């Protein structure tokens, strides 16, 4: 009798908590579904600045069969005109995926936060697209601290400060060294990133042009 009463009490408490969880899940799912179109529009605006002006993005929110239900958010992308949207992981090339991720990070940064770290978010891109990505990262850096790990000179040249990360062996042990790179050393480093020797006249001219763009920005 006493044990039965305790079981009934616990079952009633469980049912009440489950009801609360269902209500919260429904409210959260509705909020996510309402916010999804706005996020898709914001990402498309960012992609237009990242050399993907015709991209279409769809953010789809769905719930599973769990009790309470759990939401799943899928991003669908049509990178070019005439293409049907498909799940991001299947539709995007490496460069396109990098830019979509950057666009999402930029939206996240709008909510605040002192620092953002991007580890090769520019992977798989180059040329004018790399410049567009670098410029977007530079604009983001006006409101937050932005740390970018990159192998692209177009991106590195737009940074306010540059550091070179090197691995070395010291007394038989591997070590990582970080050193500031500026002025003539920065020009030489950009030449190396361009795949040329620091004394290559054409590469030096290109590196100096890239740095001049930073000064003009």
Buried (B, 14 or more C-beta within 10 A) or exposed (E): EEEEEEEEEEEEEEEEEEEEEEEEBEEBBEEBBEEBEEBBEBBBEBBBBBBBEEBBBBBBBEBEEEEBBEBEEEBBBBBEEEEEBBEBEEBBEEBBBBBBBBBBBBBEBEEEEEEBEBEEBBBBBEEEBBBBBBBBBBBBBEEBEBBBEBEBBBBBBBBEEBBBEEEEEEEEEEEEEEEEBEEEBBBBBBBBBBEBEBEBEEBBEBBEEBBEBBEEE
